């Protein structure tokens, strides 16, 4: 696969969180994962899904912690992380399209 297609599809997977915080953000990487037969793009799609799942899990946990008054700052921090980390991932796949990006400090469930 040409590098520009690899860059676009990998960046689309990581940037899907900016389209919506709902099903669209996980739907794009799932669709890309099933229709594209490229190991780097598939790895980026899988990593993006893992990141989104982690964000959702942390959001649920931090929302529960609101009653302890530590949930609000944690949710703000989570919002910042969910904005900054995909941007870093996009820049990484643009600069190095032949290597999948791996988010630091996440649980890989897939």
C-alpha positions as a printed NumPy array, in Angstrom:
array([[  0.   ,   0.   ,   0.   ],
       [  1.241,   3.486,  -0.784],
       [  2.514,   5.531,   2.129],
       [  0.017,   8.352,   1.585],
       [ -2.904,   5.906,   1.928],
       [ -1.268,   4.408,   5.01 ],
       [ -0.808,   7.882,   6.499],
       [ -4.377,   8.985,   5.765],
       [ -6.054,   5.831,   7.064],
       [ -3.843,   5.568,  10.154],
       [ -4.359,   9.263,  10.972],
       [ -8.111,   8.83 ,  10.406],
       [ -8.198,   6.003,  12.95 ],
       [ -6.347,   8.025,  15.588],
       [ -8.254,  11.221,  14.822],
       [-11.678,   9.577,  14.894],
       [-12.145,  10.766,  18.467],
       [-12.389,  14.334,  17.133],
       [-15.425,  13.49 ,  14.99 ],
       [-17.547,  12.357,  17.889],
       [-17.253,  10.958,  21.373],
       [-19.897,   8.378,  20.545],
       [-20.011,   5.345,  18.314],
       [-18.373,   7.153,  15.377],
       [-15.048,   7.369,  17.208],
       [-14.848,   3.598,  17.523],
       [-16.761,   2.84 ,  14.337],
       [-14.147,   4.334,  12.032],
       [-11.233,   2.201,  13.332],
       [-13.447,  -0.906,  13.309],
       [-14.456,  -0.355,   9.678],
       [-10.871,   0.418,   8.637],
       [ -9.657,  -2.683,  10.451],
       [-12.068,  -4.928,   8.555],
       [-11.769,  -3.473,   5.046],
       [ -8.047,  -2.704,   4.805],
       [ -5.496,  -5.465,   4.433],
       [ -2.37 ,  -3.678,   5.684],
       [ -0.658,  -4.69 ,   8.914],
       [  0.464,  -1.175,   9.89 ],
       [ -2.993,   0.322,   9.339],
       [ -4.62 ,  -2.574,  11.205],
       [ -2.216,  -2.122,  14.118],
       [ -2.972,   1.618,  14.209],
       [ -6.72 ,   0.92 ,  14.101],
       [ -6.408,  -1.612,  16.929],
       [ -4.315,   0.777,  19.012],
       [ -6.849,   3.546,  18.411],
       [ -9.658,   1.254,  19.577],
       [ -7.704,   0.37 ,  22.7  ],
       [ -7.163,   4.072,  23.426],
       [-10.864,   4.854,  22.977],
       [-11.901,   1.958,  25.215],
       [ -9.458,   3.135,  27.884],
       [-10.851,   6.681,  27.69 ],
       [-14.411,   5.374,  28.108],
       [-13.461,   3.183,  31.078],
       [-11.595,   6.02 ,  32.81 ],
       [-14.49 ,   8.417,  32.145],
       [-16.911,   6.031,  33.851],
       [-14.594,   5.549,  36.835],
       [-13.873,   9.275,  37.194],
       [-17.579,  10.096,  36.89 ],
       [-18.261,   7.78 ,  39.799],
       [-15.516,   9.541,  41.789],
       [-17.201,  12.937,  41.389],
       [-18.9  ,  12.482,  44.742],
       [-15.412,  12.35 ,  46.341],
       [-14.613,  15.69 ,  44.679],
       [-11.588,  14.237,  42.908],
       [-13.599,  13.129,  39.893],
       [-13.935,  16.603,  38.376],
       [-10.184,  17.339,  38.134],
       [ -9.606,  13.8  ,  36.883],
       [-12.253,  14.244,  34.173],
       [-10.605,  17.521,  33.114],
       [ -7.251,  15.76 ,  32.943],
       [ -8.833,  12.925,  30.967],
       [-10.334,  15.421,  28.517],
       [ -6.889,  16.994,  27.991],
       [ -5.294,  13.563,  27.488],
       [ -8.038,  12.515,  25.054],
       [ -7.319,  15.646,  23.037],
       [ -3.51 ,  15.722,  23.123],
       [ -2.645,  12.029,  22.715],
       [ -4.457,  11.517,  19.374],
       [ -2.71 ,  14.624,  18.022],
       [  0.64 ,  13.14 ,  19.032],
       [ -0.393,   9.853,  17.387],
       [ -1.372,  11.615,  14.156],
       [  1.947,  13.467,  13.983],
       [  3.749,  10.205,  14.699],
       [  2.031,   8.277,  11.876],
       [  2.669,  11.17 ,   9.495],
       [  6.375,  11.254,  10.328],
       [  6.807,   7.476,  10.427],
       [  4.109,   5.798,   8.287],
       [  5.744,   2.371,   8.288],
       [  5.573,   1.902,  12.061],
       [  2.344,   1.679,  14.079],
       [  1.95 ,   4.159,  16.91 ],
       [  1.599,   2.809,  20.45 ],
       [ -0.081,   4.941,  23.114],
       [  1.791,   4.997,  26.41 ],
       [  0.139,   3.968,  29.672],
       [ -2.964,   2.225,  28.285],
       [ -4.315,  -1.24 ,  28.761],
       [ -4.418,  -3.177,  25.523],
       [ -7.656,  -5.111,  25.587],
       [ -7.72 ,  -6.018,  21.884]])
